[in-house]
Amino acid sequence: MAQTRDALTILEKVTGNNEAVKTGIAQAKINFEVAQMIYDARTKAGLSQSELAALIGSKQPVIARLEDADYEGHSLTMLQRIAAALEQRLELRFVPKKNRARRRPLPPITSRRKLQQS
């Protein structure tokens, strides 16, 4: 059997079906992605952490903490302030979980509007 180098495949083999571990990994992935998103946007704008901090009325250590993958305190308000300072729009969306069937499909939008009007 060939060995894999894919980190997610390796983690799945090590953790098995433990839901608590899977949840922790999913949360860590989100924290990493948000931290990376902030870092990428800041560096693309050509700003240092201190410069971005000044634009949002904060201090450099706050930006460093937000760009740390282990930080769990990202707030929507702070992300909106950063987006505004970088002259960008923040998009937030809900995405269905993989491998999870919907219990009951929603009616078409036109049907929902009719239900709301009645």
C-alpha positions as semicolon CSV with decimal commas, in nm:
position;residue;x (nm);y (nm);z (nm)
1;M;0,000;0,000;0,000
2;A;0,137;0,343;-0,096
3;Q;0,204;0,591;0,180
4;T;0,021;0,920;0,176
5;R;0,157;1,265;0,250
6;D;-0,187;1,427;0,268
7;A;-0,220;1,571;0,619
8;L;-0,599;1,539;0,631
9;T;-0,585;1,173;0,531
10;I;-0,321;1,106;0,796
11;L;-0,524;1,290;1,063
12;E;-0,833;1,089;0,972
13;K;-0,642;0,763;1,010
14;V;-0,502;0,871;1,347
15;T;-0,824;1,016;1,493
16;G;-1,068;0,765;1,352
17;N;-1,431;0,858;1,401
18;N;-1,389;1,070;1,715
19;E;-1,635;1,359;1,667
20;A;-1,473;1,578;1,934
21;V;-1,138;1,553;1,758
22;K;-1,298;1,620;1,419
23;T;-1,472;1,927;1,561
24;G;-1,145;2,054;1,708
25;I;-0,966;2,005;1,379
26;A;-1,244;2,187;1,192
27;Q;-1,225;2,480;1,435
28;A;-0,846;2,494;1,405
29;K;-0,880;2,497;1,027
30;I;-1,120;2,793;1,045
31;N;-0,886;2,984;1,279
32;F;-0,595;2,918;1,042
33;E;-0,793;3,029;0,737
34;V;-0,905;3,355;0,902
35;A;-0,551;3,431;1,020
36;Q;-0,413;3,357;0,673
37;M;-0,684;3,569;0,511
38;I;-0,590;3,869;0,727
39;Y;-0,218;3,820;0,661
40;D;-0,270;3,782;0,284
41;A;-0,492;4,091;0,259
42;R;-0,250;4,300;0,465
43;T;0,061;4,198;0,271
44;K;-0,118;4,237;-0,064
45;A;-0,199;4,594;0,043
46;G;0,172;4,643;0,119
47;L;0,113;4,724;0,485
48;S;0,304;4,626;0,795
49;Q;0,120;4,507;1,102
50;S;0,181;4,846;1,261
51;E;0,042;5,031;0,960
52;L;-0,275;4,820;0,951
53;A;-0,316;4,862;1,326
54;A;-0,296;5,240;1,289
55;L;-0,562;5,233;1,016
56;I;-0,808;5,050;1,241
57;G;-0,720;5,241;1,555
58;S;-0,538;4,957;1,726
59;K;-0,187;4,840;1,811
60;Q;0,055;4,610;1,626
61;P;0,026;4,322;1,880
62;V;-0,348;4,302;1,805
63;I;-0,275;4,243;1,435
64;A;-0,005;3,989;1,523
65;R;-0,254;3,803;1,742
66;L;-0,521;3,809;1,467
67;E;-0,268;3,664;1,222
68;D;-0,177;3,382;1,462
69;A;-0,336;3,051;1,353
70;D;-0,384;2,954;1,720
71;Y;-0,591;3,264;1,800
72;E;-0,959;3,184;1,857
73;G;-1,103;3,531;1,923
74;H;-1,168;3,663;1,573
75;S;-1,474;3,883;1,581
76;L;-1,695;3,989;1,296
77;T;-1,659;4,352;1,403
78;M;-1,279;4,336;1,387
79;L;-1,286;4,163;1,048
80;Q;-1,519;4,436;0,919
81;R;-1,282;4,706;1,046
82;I;-0,989;4,539;0,872
83;A;-1,186;4,501;0,548
84;A;-1,283;4,868;0,557
85;A;-0,924;4,977;0,626
86;L;-0,805;4,772;0,329
87;E;-1,090;4,907;0,113
88;Q;-1,238;4,562;0,074
89;R;-1,573;4,399;0,137
90;L;-1,606;4,116;0,387
91;E;-1,816;3,823;0,267
92;L;-1,959;3,572;0,509
93;R;-2,161;3,270;0,404
94;F;-2,307;2,945;0,531
95;V;-2,189;2,633;0,350
96;P;-2,357;2,294;0,392
97;K;-2,154;2,031;0,573
98;K;-2,018;1,755;0,354
99;N;-2,186;1,414;0,368
100;R;-2,489;1,548;0,549
101;A;-2,824;1,505;0,380
102;R;-3,087;1,769;0,445
103;R;-3,369;1,639;0,660
104;R;-3,639;1,826;0,470
105;P;-3,591;2,025;0,152
106;L;-3,699;2,388;0,158
107;P;-3,986;2,479;-0,073
108;P;-3,899;2,696;-0,374
109;I;-3,860;3,066;-0,293
110;T;-4,189;3,154;-0,464
111;S;-4,373;2,901;-0,243
112;R;-4,209;3,043;0,068
113;R;-4,319;3,395;-0,025
114;K;-4,677;3,273;-0,067
115;L;-4,659;3,103;0,275
116;Q;-4,531;3,422;0,437
117;Q;-4,808;3,632;0,280
118;S;-5,085;3,404;0,408
